[in-house]
Amino acid sequence: MRRLQPEDLLLVLGARPPTDVGAWLRDGLRDAVATGRLEPGATLPSSRTAAAGLGVSRGTVAAAVDELVGEGVLESRPRSSVVVADLDRRSHGTTPGPAGRPGPGAERPASVGAPDPALFPRAAWARAVRDAMRELPDAELGYPDPQGLLGLRRALAAHLRTARAAPVEAEDVVIVSGVAQGLALLGEVLAGGGGGDRVVVEDPASPGVVAQLRDSGLEVVPVPVDDRGLRTDALPDAAAAVVTPAHQFPLGVVLAPDRRRELVAWAQAGGRLVLEDDYDAELRYDRQPVGALRGLDPEHVALLGSVSKLLSPALRLGWVVAPAEVREALVDAKRRADLGCSVPEQAAFARLIADGAYARHLRRARLTYKRRRGLLLDALARDAPHVPVEGVAAGLHLVVRLPDGDGEAWAVSALRGAGVPAEPLSGTSAHDGTRGVVVGAARVQGTAVPRVVEILRAAADGAESRA
Ligand SMILES: Cc1ncc(COP(=O)(O)O)c(C=O)c1O
């Protein structure tokens, strides 16, 4: 296999910046491996040679390599050589089990909203677990506080105050195992609270979220979304509304300022609750995300978030910032459901936030997804300018409307065949005419870019252009 020279690295890294060379080296190498510009199996120069050729210290090279080995982007081999990992093999090298079911160790198909697992900060997480376990008092190794570990609630409250411009104190936070559980528990509280059992959902919306609410015993009332978000002029009487104001799922629009105010006024007028599903709000690429709706009225808005889009859905860790009126009932529902979330995982996440590794990861993930999204949109604009991509520069997915159901079914199947997560837009709506495809764009890179462009162009062009 090829032995790389410092010049090969300079070619993919671009010009050395005056400051923060560690991030330049680490992020540039990660991106070059992820996009296939550094081929799997190629051997990196020794840290001494690389440092001399790149004009950085050996310590900087060693720290970047260490982190990327921890993430699985590079592999450390005997006699201290370091090679480029084969990310394709790592993510697709699974054996199907009997009757088409995934075999032992096989992956389930990735969801359109899942982050790229290659970006998970493995080394930082492992460090956070080790440090957390060293510090955790024995008393915390009994049954957990069902509201969540105080240390994590404090760290999250500080993070959300800054990142989401929302008033949050540790006592407002309830730790749950994801937005899905937060919605299910709040649904239970609403259904049992005598305040009515109808809940407004956006149309279109995540089918999983809608199913979750129905399973909690609520009657779901769809209200249409247009290019300014939820149609607040069409809000019916209901006990609550579940909304995605920072980045509507799946259409990707942002709720307009006047509609934010109207939605909150609707909640205030009827003593109702807004459930703000903030699933991917911190992944905005062109500007700061709009502040959380909770900032307008903390007593009528529950803010729900999780690490699923920002770190990994495998952790099953999320939060509800709950209005005082429902907090106790919510903690009670959490206790009844599962007695509380894993303390070691909560402690590790608290460490990750407190030592700055979480913020560093978010910055890095944002840059990577922004770059990938930009490359895909540039390729679409160049080679398929008539394919309509909707939504603001944010999140992990893209939506393309298609003229008919055949194109929709064909595009979903062709994209999945190419290893790209895809869902039919019609599955997200109660409205018959909604046709299109939701694409898991976060993982689209390298040779997948022209393939996705080709599929979307053929789907938009009609049956005769599909091979
Ligand atoms: C819009 C939306 N809300 C909520 C969820 C559930 O997320 P969690 O993994 O935090 O339960 C998802 C998952 O994909 C989603 O797309």
The ligand as an ORCA input file, in Angstrom:
! r2SCAN-3c Opt
* xyz 0 1
  C     -38.144     15.231     14.316
  C     -37.668     14.205     15.289
  N     -38.031     14.305     16.570
  C     -37.647     13.378     17.476
  C     -36.895     12.283     17.126
  C     -36.564     11.270     18.179
  O     -35.295     11.470     18.643
  P     -34.639     10.745     19.902
  O     -33.593      9.817     19.350
  O     -34.062     11.849     20.690
  O     -35.668      9.985     20.649
  C     -36.491     12.135     15.819
  C     -35.667     10.968     15.438
  O     -35.221     10.780     14.347
  C     -36.883     13.128     14.869
  O     -36.509     13.018     13.578
*
